[in-house]
Amino acid sequence: MHPAPHETEHLVIIGNGMAGHRLVEALLKRPGRPARITVIGDEATPAYNRILLSPWLAGEMERQALTLREAEWYTEQGVELLLGERVTWIDRVARRLTTDAGRALDYHRLVLATGSRPAMPAVPGIELSGVHGFRDLDDAETLAGVAEHGGRVVVIGGGLLGLEAAEGLRKRGEGSPRQGSRGLAVSVLQRSARLMNRQLDATAAGLLEAELGRRGLAIHTGAQLAAIEGDHHGRVSGVRLVDGQRLVADCVVVAAGITPSAELGQRAGLDVDRAIVVDDTLTTSDPAIHALGECCQFEGTTYGLVEPIWRQVEVLAEQLTADPAEGVRYEERPCATKLKIGGISLFAFGPIDPDTGHDVLAYHDPEQGDYRRLLLRDGRLEGAILYGDTAMGPWLFDQAQAGSDLGTCRQALLLGAADADALLDAHHSDTNSDNPDRPVKEAA
């Protein structure tokens, strides 16, 4: 008779980022967890909340607030935590891995949660000193020093990450100028014709650009980077655009997307496309190896938002227990984008631009800075963009996912969930009174 898997298994998790850490916490709550768990992180600090890097950069919170768990917590939970080491090789036959510190570890099952890195454009000058990403704590600390020192910073990327970096730099520069600081000037280059073109329509993007401009950011849309230029010391001196325009820069921040960190899986011979390919149990082409989060790819999709990754964690945590529940599988689901940039709230889902079959509802209050635009088809909501007041966003998303017929509350959809719900309830009551055999919705 073989011992139960959890009595002998050694689970190794490569990556101590948000996904890897959440997996550890999920496993600790489950019976039948592997008896031995080792977590290896290449950063020197325990897991922290990367989502909070922007407010930390802006000077809005203390460094300690980012930490998810101190190193002592892992010890208390019986989890071995190895920090400041990078896994360099996986021997799948021997089920052994080695690190850059010369450490060798055997495993029964392995999880790759190696995350991602900034996508660097293939332009001349990208290797110059003074070119930075904005992805981890080291990046944020470097940029905080840049902001406090002053000078001219050019941020490449007008999506969420780029705008967070730019706004964080601006606020840090305003809030903590050093003695003799030159002051800080921040420019943002966006290749598209509008900011956050994957989430916002032209009106919402225009409102966002105007507000960030009032705060002091210089926004350049339709700006395609041609090269980063340097001085004779090999340090950044400016950027040049395809149209010939040149911007002076002491620092360039690249925040124009992410690239999955899949190289370790590729070297191990796993099936890799844009990222490490997994099935609906988060298992790779090797049944003893799983992948999770930004380094994995499922049915052609890669990840950069936490909502689907948290669902992956729950599925994988179940798979890693001694007696996994039947039918627990990962599947793609629509998700809304909930964002906050410098106190500006945004909520969006579905198509960005309407087609000829859409019924478009819009509300715009320039004085309050509120904008809402809904796309309906045959009375059913397919997409929404909310800028400013986003309180109704979750209700709208729920209605869209349920496929609710909102025709009877169309006139209230831009006013608020309570008004729309009242009309829907009134319609249901009328319908039920006309059809006494129809079951009545129970009160909550």
C-alpha positions in Angstrom: 0.0 0.0 0.0 1.4 3.4 -1.0 1.5 6.3 1.4 -0.9 9.2 0.8 0.7 11.7 -1.6 0.6 14.5 1.0 2.7 12.4 3.4 5.7 12.2 1.1 5.4 15.0 -1.4 7.8 17.9 -1.6 6.2 20.8 -3.4 8.5 23.5 -4.7 7.1 26.8 -5.8 9.4 29.0 -8.0 8.3 32.5 -7.5 7.5 34.5 -4.3 5.3 37.1 -6.0 1.6 37.7 -5.5 0.5 34.5 -7.3 3.0 32.2 -5.6 2.3 33.6 -2.2 -1.5 33.4 -2.6 -1.1 29.7 -3.6 0.8 29.1 -0.4 -1.9 30.7 1.7 -4.6 28.7 -0.2 -2.7 25.4 0.4 -2.3 26.1 4.1 -6.1 26.3 4.5 -6.7 22.9 2.9 -6.5 19.4 4.3 -4.2 17.1 2.4 -1.6 19.8 1.6 1.9 18.6 0.8 3.8 18.0 4.0 6.9 19.9 2.7 6.6 23.2 0.8 9.6 25.2 -0.4 9.2 28.6 -1.9 12.1 30.2 -3.9 12.1 33.9 -4.7 14.8 35.7 -6.7 14.0 39.0 -4.9 15.7 39.6 -1.6 12.4 40.5 0.2 9.3 38.4 1.0 6.2 38.7 -1.1 4.7 42.1 -1.4 1.7 43.7 -3.1 2.8 44.9 -6.5 -0.5 46.7 -7.1 0.5 49.1 -4.3 3.9 50.0 -5.9 2.3 53.1 -7.5 0.9 54.6 -4.4 4.1 53.8 -2.6 6.1 55.6 -5.3 3.7 58.5 -5.0 4.6 58.7 -1.3 1.1 57.8 -0.2 2.0 54.8 2.0 4.9 53.3 4.0 7.1 50.5 2.6 5.9 48.1 5.3 2.3 48.4 4.0 3.3 46.5 0.8 4.5 43.3 2.6 2.1 40.4 2.4 3.8 38.3 5.0 7.1 38.6 6.9 9.7 35.9 6.5 8.9 34.6 10.0 5.4 33.7 9.0 6.6 31.1 6.5 8.7 29.5 9.2 5.7 29.5 11.6 3.7 27.7 8.9 6.3 25.1 8.3 7.1 26.5 4.8 10.8 26.9 3.7 11.4 30.3 2.1 14.6 30.8 0.1 15.1 34.4 -1.0 17.6 36.1 -3.3 18.1 32.9 -5.4 17.2 32.3 -9.0 16.5 28.8 -10.3 18.7 28.3 -13.3 17.9 24.7 -14.3 15.2 22.0 -14.0 16.1 18.4 -14.5 12.7 16.9 -15.2 14.0 13.3 -15.3 15.6 13.5 -11.9 13.0 16.0 -10.7 15.7 18.2 -9.4 16.4 21.9 -9.7 19.5 24.0 -9.2 19.8 27.7 -8.3 22.4 30.3 -9.0 23.7 29.9 -5.5 24.6 26.3 -6.3 21.7 24.8 -4.3 20.1 21.6 -5.5 16.6 20.6 -4.5 14.6 17.5 -5.3 10.8 17.9 -5.9 7.8 15.7 -6.4 5.8 18.5 -7.9 6.8 21.9 -9.1 4.9 25.1 -9.6 6.3 27.8 -11.9 5.0 31.2 -10.7 7.8 33.3 -12.3 5.6 36.2 -13.3 6.6 38.6 -16.0 9.0 41.4 -16.8 8.6 44.8 -18.6 8.3 44.4 -22.4 11.3 46.4 -23.8 10.9 47.9 -27.2 13.6 46.8 -29.8 14.9 50.3 -30.4 18.4 51.7 -30.4 19.5 52.9 -27.0 17.4 50.6 -24.9 20.5 49.4 -23.0 21.6 52.9 -22.0 22.1 53.8 -18.4 19.0 55.6 -17.1 16.5 53.4 -18.8 14.3 51.6 -16.3 11.2 49.4 -16.1 8.4 49.7 -13.5 7.7 46.2 -12.3 9.2 45.4 -8.9 10.2 47.0 -5.7 13.8 47.7 -6.9 12.3 49.6 -9.9 10.0 51.6 -7.6 12.8 52.5 -5.2 15.0 53.6 -8.2 12.3 55.8 -9.6 11.6 57.3 -6.1 15.2 58.5 -6.1 14.9 59.9 -9.6 11.8 61.8 -8.6 13.4 63.3 -5.5 16.5 64.3 -7.5 14.5 66.0 -10.2 15.1 66.4 -13.9 13.2 65.3 -17.0 11.6 61.9 -17.2 9.9 60.3 -20.2 7.5 57.4 -19.6 7.0 55.1 -22.5 3.4 53.8 -22.4 0.0 55.4 -21.9 -1.7 52.4 -20.5 -2.5 51.7 -16.9 1.1 50.9 -15.9 2.6 53.9 -17.6 0.1 56.3 -16.2 0.6 54.9 -12.7 4.4 55.3 -13.1 4.0 58.9 -14.4 1.6 60.0 -11.7 3.6 58.3 -9.0 6.7 60.1 -10.2 4.9 63.4 -10.4 3.5 63.2 -6.8 6.8 61.9 -5.3 8.6 64.8 -7.0 6.1 67.3 -5.6 5.9 65.8 -2.2 9.6 65.4 -1.3 11.9 67.7 -3.2 15.6 67.4 -2.1 17.8 70.4 -1.3 18.8 71.8 -4.6 16.5 69.7 -6.6 15.9 70.9 -10.2 12.3 70.0 -10.0 10.7 67.2 -12.0 9.1 67.3 -15.4 7.3 64.1 -16.5 6.2 63.3 -20.1 4.2 60.3 -21.3 4.4 58.9 -24.8 1.5 56.9 -26.0 1.7 55.2 -29.4 -2.1 55.0 -29.8 -4.2 58.1 -30.5 -5.7 57.9 -27.0 -4.6 56.9 -23.5 -5.6 53.5 -22.3 -7.0 52.6 -25.7 -7.7 49.0 -24.6 -10.1 50.2 -21.9 -11.4 53.6 -22.7 -13.3 55.3 -25.6 -12.3 58.6 -27.0 -14.4 60.7 -24.6 -13.2 58.9 -21.4 -9.6 59.0 -22.7 -9.9 62.7 -23.4 -11.2 63.4 -19.9 -8.3 61.4 -18.4 -5.7 63.2 -20.6 -7.1 66.6 -19.7 -7.1 65.8 -16.0 -3.5 64.5 -16.0 -2.5 67.5 -18.1 -3.9 69.8 -15.4 -1.8 68.0 -12.8 1.3 68.7 -14.8 2.0 65.7 -16.9 2.9 66.3 -20.6 0.9 63.8 -22.6 2.0 62.9 -26.2 -0.4 60.6 -28.1 0.2 59.2 -31.5 3.9 59.2 -30.5 6.0 56.3 -31.8 9.4 55.8 -30.3 12.3 55.6 -32.8 15.3 55.6 -30.5 16.6 56.4 -27.1 19.6 58.7 -27.3 22.6 58.9 -25.0 25.6 61.1 -24.2 29.2 60.1 -24.5 29.1 58.5 -21.0 26.5 56.0 -22.1 23.7 57.7 -20.2 20.2 58.7 -21.5 20.0 62.2 -22.9 16.7 62.1 -24.8 14.3 60.2 -26.9 13.6 60.6 -30.6 10.2 59.9 -32.2 9.5 58.5 -35.7 8.2 61.9 -36.8 11.6 63.4 -35.9 10.5 65.1 -32.7 13.1 64.9 -29.9 12.4 65.1 -26.1 15.2 65.8 -23.6 15.3 63.1 -20.9 17.5 62.3 -17.9 15.6 59.1 -17.3 13.3 56.9 -19.5 10.8 54.6 -17.9 9.5 51.8 -20.1 6.0 50.7 -19.0 4.4 49.5 -22.2 3.3 46.0 -21.4 4.7 42.9 -20.0 6.5 39.8 -21.3 5.8 36.4 -19.5 8.9 35.1 -17.8 8.8 31.7 -19.5 12.5 31.1 -20.2 13.0 28.6 -17.3 10.1 26.4 -18.6 11.5 26.7 -22.1 14.9 25.5 -21.0 13.3 22.6 -19.2 11.7 21.5 -22.5 8.1 22.4 -21.5 5.5 23.3 -24.1 5.9 27.1 -24.5 4.2 29.5 -26.8 4.0 33.2 -25.7 4.1 31.7 -22.2 4.2 28.3 -20.5 1.2 26.4 -21.9 -1.1 24.8 -19.3 -4.4 22.8 -19.3 -7.5 23.5 -17.2 -5.8 22.0 -14.1 -2.8 24.5 -14.6 -0.6 21.5 -15.5 2.1 21.9 -18.1 3.2 19.3 -20.7 5.0 17.6 -17.8 2.4 16.2 -15.4 4.7 16.9 -12.4 5.0 20.6 -13.2 2.4 23.3 -13.0 2.4 27.0 -14.0 0.4 29.9 -12.6 -0.2 33.5 -13.2 1.6 35.8 -15.7 4.0 33.2 -16.8 1.3 30.8 -18.0 -0.9 30.6 -21.1 -4.3 28.8 -21.3 -6.2 28.4 -24.5 -4.1 31.2 -26.1 -4.6 33.7 -23.3 -1.9 35.2 -21.1 -2.6 37.2 -17.9 -1.9 40.5 -16.3 -5.0 41.1 -14.1 -5.4 39.5 -10.7 -9.0 38.3 -11.0 -8.3 35.4 -13.3 -5.0 34.6 -11.5 -6.9 34.3 -8.2 -9.2 31.8 -9.8 -6.2 29.9 -11.1 -4.8 29.7 -7.6 -8.0 28.1 -6.3 -8.0 25.5 -9.0 -4.3 24.7 -8.6 -4.5 24.6 -4.8 -7.2 22.0 -5.1 -5.1 20.0 -7.6 -2.1 19.9 -5.2 -4.0 18.4 -2.3 -4.1 14.7 -1.5 -7.7 14.2 -2.7 -8.6 16.9 -5.2 -12.3 17.6 -5.7 -13.8 16.3 -8.9 -14.6 18.8 -11.6 -12.5 21.7 -10.3 -11.2 23.2 -13.5 -10.0 26.6 -14.7 -12.1 28.3 -17.3 -11.9 31.7 -19.0 -14.6 34.1 -17.8 -15.2 37.7 -18.8 -13.9 40.2 -16.3 -14.2 43.9 -15.8 -11.3 46.3 -15.5 -11.4 48.2 -12.3 -8.7 50.8 -12.1 -7.7 53.9 -10.1 -5.1 56.3 -11.3 -4.1 59.1 -9.0 -7.6 59.1 -7.4 -9.4 58.9 -10.8 -11.7 55.8 -10.8 -12.3 53.8 -14.0 -14.5 50.8 -14.7 -14.9 49.1 -18.0 -15.9 45.8 -19.7 -17.0 44.6 -23.1 -16.5 46.3 -26.4 -14.7 49.7 -26.4 -16.3 51.1 -29.6 -19.9 50.5 -30.7 -21.0 48.8 -33.9 -24.0 49.5 -36.0 -26.2 47.2 -33.9 -25.6 48.8 -30.6 -28.0 51.0 -28.7 -25.6 53.6 -27.1 -26.5 55.3 -23.8 -24.2 58.1 -22.6 -24.1 60.5 -19.7 -21.5 63.2 -19.2 -21.2 65.8 -16.4 -18.1 67.8 -17.2 -18.3 69.8 -13.9 -18.3 66.7 -11.8 -15.9 64.9 -14.1 -18.3 61.9 -14.5 -18.9 60.0 -17.7 -20.8 56.8 -18.4 -21.4 55.0 -21.7 -23.3 51.8 -22.1 -23.6 49.5 -25.1 -26.8 47.5 -25.4 -28.0 45.1 -28.0 -31.7 44.0 -28.1 -32.0 45.3 -24.5 -29.1 43.4 -23.1 -25.9 45.1 -21.9 -22.7 44.2 -23.7 -20.2 46.9 -22.6 -19.8 49.8 -20.3 -17.2 52.5 -19.6 -17.5 54.5 -16.4 -15.2 57.4 -15.5 -15.3 59.2 -12.2 -18.3 57.8 -10.4 -18.0 54.0 -10.9 -20.3 52.9 -8.1 -22.7 51.3 -10.6 -20.0 49.3 -12.3 -20.3 46.0 -10.5 -24.1 46.0 -10.9 -23.9 46.6 -14.6 -21.3 43.9 -15.0 -23.5 41.4 -13.1 -26.4 42.3 -15.4 -24.3 41.8 -18.5 -23.1 38.4 -17.3 -26.6 37.3 -16.5 -27.8 38.4 -19.9 -30.6 40.4 -18.3 -33.2 42.1 -20.5 -32.8 45.7 -19.4 -35.2 47.2 -21.8 -37.8 48.0 -19.1 -35.3 50.0 -17.1 -33.4 51.6 -20.0 -34.2 55.1 -19.0 -32.7 54.5 -15.5 -29.5 52.7 -16.5 -27.4 55.9 -16.3 -28.9 57.0 -13.0 -28.0 54.3 -10.6 -28.6 50.6 -9.7 -31.4 51.4 -7.2 -33.5 53.2 -9.8 -32.9 50.5 -12.4 -33.6 47.7 -9.9 -36.9 49.5 -9.0 -38.1 49.5 -12.6 -37.0 45.9 -13.1 -38.9 44.8 -9.9 -42.0 46.7 -11.0 -41.9 45.0 -14.4 -41.5 41.6 -12.8 -44.4 42.3 -10.4 -46.6 43.3 -13.3 -45.6 40.2 -15.3 -46.3 38.0 -12.3 -49.7 39.5 -11.7 -50.6 38.9 -15.3 -49.4 35.3 -15.0 -50.4 33.9 -11.6 -48.7 30.5 -12.3 -45.3 32.1 -12.7 -43.1 31.8 -9.5 -42.6 35.0 -7.7 -39.0 36.1 -6.9 -38.4 35.7 -3.1 -37.4 38.7 -1.1 -33.8 38.9 0.0 
